[in-house]
Structure formats: C-alpha cells, structure tokens
Amino acid sequence: MRFVQDVPHAQFKIGLFAWNSKYIVKIEAGPYEQTYKVSELDLLNPDAVPTLLDADFLSRVAQRFADMDADWQATGDRNDVF
C-alpha cells in the first residue's frame, strides 16, 4: 500500500493511500477506524478524493464512530469485560 497524503482535519486522522488500483481513505478516531475504497477508474481526477470528505460526509462518519463506541462498550458490559 502506498501512502499518498494526509488530509488535515481537526477531529480525525485522515490518510489517503493507493493500492491495487484503488484509493483507500482511512479515517481514525481514537481506537476506531473507518476505511473507504474507491476505484481509480471511477475518478476523473485523483486530487478530488479529499473533496469527497465534505462536512455532511464527515458528520455521518462522526456519528458512525459514536455508534461504534456505543456498540463496543455495550458488548464489554454484557460480557463483564470492561
């Protein structure tokens, strides 16, 4: 996997990678990670990938991270692990 660039963001660590004819957007928040893949053939301009990370999309990403955390805490509680 080849690192392409970091995408600056105040809340998340966002990295753009290229691998196997795909661009991979990796978004991290604490112990959680979301990964999105897009075919290089689906993009007219690879520099456009960061523009896909608009406010509406990142708001949904933040909600998904909150849901992931809630799910993780709930399974820990159910199983007396945390």
Contacts in CASP RR format, 6 or more apart in sequence:
PFRMAT RR
TARGET T0000
AUTHOR 0000-0000-0000
METHOD contacts of the structure
MODEL  1
MRFVQDVPHAQFKIGLFAWNSKYIVKIEAGPYEQTYKVSELDLLNPDAVP
TLLDADFLSRVAQRFADMDADWQATGDRNDVF
1 17 0 8 1.000
1 18 0 8 1.000
1 19 0 8 1.000
1 24 0 8 1.000
2 17 0 8 1.000
2 18 0 8 1.000
2 19 0 8 1.000
3 15 0 8 1.000
3 16 0 8 1.000
3 17 0 8 1.000
4 15 0 8 1.000
4 16 0 8 1.000
4 17 0 8 1.000
4 18 0 8 1.000
4 23 0 8 1.000
4 46 0 8 1.000
5 15 0 8 1.000
5 16 0 8 1.000
5 50 0 8 1.000
6 13 0 8 1.000
6 14 0 8 1.000
6 15 0 8 1.000
6 16 0 8 1.000
7 14 0 8 1.000
7 15 0 8 1.000
7 16 0 8 1.000
7 25 0 8 1.000
7 50 0 8 1.000
7 53 0 8 1.000
8 14 0 8 1.000
9 53 0 8 1.000
9 58 0 8 1.000
11 29 0 8 1.000
11 58 0 8 1.000
11 62 0 8 1.000
12 27 0 8 1.000
12 28 0 8 1.000
12 29 0 8 1.000
12 58 0 8 1.000
12 61 0 8 1.000
13 27 0 8 1.000
13 28 0 8 1.000
13 29 0 8 1.000
14 25 0 8 1.000
14 26 0 8 1.000
14 27 0 8 1.000
14 28 0 8 1.000
14 53 0 8 1.000
15 25 0 8 1.000
15 26 0 8 1.000
15 27 0 8 1.000
16 23 0 8 1.000
16 24 0 8 1.000
16 25 0 8 1.000
16 26 0 8 1.000
16 49 0 8 1.000
16 50 0 8 1.000
17 23 0 8 1.000
17 24 0 8 1.000
17 25 0 8 1.000
17 26 0 8 1.000
18 24 0 8 1.000
18 40 0 8 1.000
21 39 0 8 1.000
21 40 0 8 1.000
21 41 0 8 1.000
22 37 0 8 1.000
22 38 0 8 1.000
22 39 0 8 1.000
22 40 0 8 1.000
23 37 0 8 1.000
23 38 0 8 1.000
23 39 0 8 1.000
23 40 0 8 1.000
23 43 0 8 1.000
23 46 0 8 1.000
23 49 0 8 1.000
24 35 0 8 1.000
24 36 0 8 1.000
24 37 0 8 1.000
25 35 0 8 1.000
25 36 0 8 1.000
25 37 0 8 1.000
25 38 0 8 1.000
25 49 0 8 1.000
25 52 0 8 1.000
25 53 0 8 1.000
26 33 0 8 1.000
26 34 0 8 1.000
26 35 0 8 1.000
27 33 0 8 1.000
27 34 0 8 1.000
27 35 0 8 1.000
27 36 0 8 1.000
27 61 0 8 1.000
29 62 0 8 1.000
29 65 0 8 1.000
32 65 0 8 1.000
32 68 0 8 1.000
32 69 0 8 1.000
32 72 0 8 1.000
34 61 0 8 1.000
34 64 0 8 1.000
34 65 0 8 1.000
38 49 0 8 1.000
38 52 0 8 1.000
40 46 0 8 1.000
43 49 0 8 1.000
73 82 0 8 1.000
75 81 0 8 1.000
76 82 0 8 1.000
END
